[in-house]
């Protein structure tokens, strides 16, 4: 079975440019999460969706960040304009929510973003 | 405000010995705890979990211990193997129905020395 698929794997861009990261969750999973990994803060939750609806976006750093999930098989995380401090690895994860939820997430391989 | 803390950024252990990774949390509402393992250039993968109604959970070479009064959990790996070299993340969630948020720590890089 295919896992969570993220693209691009690597992105190098210049400050001020728009960045779009993409994610395809595991088929049948109804929750999707965007995390950011940095050395200082580890894995931070940016936003998560359940049944394509944003549930908690309290981790989105600022208005430059936005995320959408137009359907059950696709999500995007957009940064506009990008800044050097946005450089990090961005992970998408999905899970199949069952009641309370056990918290077992399946992660993609990540998108490494470098903003010059 | 880091609610889940892994104070050791790195740990080196001889092959065959026990590896002990530690994690502290501050939010008393957390009731479910997980460990994830991450290899370079890969996403984290689930390793083992424990509910707050237990104080120990074992799965093969991996055992997680929970001390609720101290708000502390640890992961024991016995015996340690070279393939265990990875970054280990501790994570926690609160019993809010419909809330699947996992709060992660900063990770501990474990190196197993052959």
Boltz contact constraints between the chains, C-beta under 6 A:
constraints:
  - contact:
      token1: [A, 31]
      token2: [B, 100]
      max_distance: 6.0
  - contact:
      token1: [A, 42]
      token2: [B, 104]
      max_distance: 6.0
  - contact:
      token1: [A, 42]
      token2: [B, 105]
      max_distance: 6.0
  - contact:
      token1: [A, 42]
      token2: [B, 106]
      max_distance: 6.0
  - contact:
      token1: [A, 42]
      token2: [B, 107]
      max_distance: 6.0
  - contact:
      token1: [A, 43]
      token2: [B, 104]
      max_distance: 6.0
  - contact:
      token1: [A, 45]
      token2: [B, 101]
      max_distance: 6.0
  - contact:
      token1: [A, 91]
      token2: [B, 43]
      max_distance: 6.0
  - contact:
      token1: [A, 101]
      token2: [B, 100]
      max_distance: 6.0
  - contact:
      token1: [A, 103]
      token2: [B, 32]
      max_distance: 6.0
  - contact:
      token1: [A, 103]
      token2: [B, 34]
      max_distance: 6.0
  - contact:
      token1: [A, 103]
      token2: [B, 93]
      max_distance: 6.0
  - contact:
      token1: [A, 103]
      token2: [B, 102]
      max_distance: 6.0
  - contact:
      token1: [A, 104]
      token2: [B, 46]
      max_distance: 6.0
  - contact:
      token1: [A, 107]
      token2: [B, 43]
      max_distance: 6.0
  - contact:
      token1: [A, 107]
      token2: [B, 44]
      max_distance: 6.0
  - contact:
      token1: [A, 108]
      token2: [B, 43]
      max_distance: 6.0
  - contact:
      token1: [A, 109]
      token2: [B, 42]
      max_distance: 6.0
  - contact:
      token1: [A, 109]
      token2: [B, 43]
      max_distance: 6.0
  - contact:
      token1: [A, 110]
      token2: [B, 43]
      max_distance: 6.0
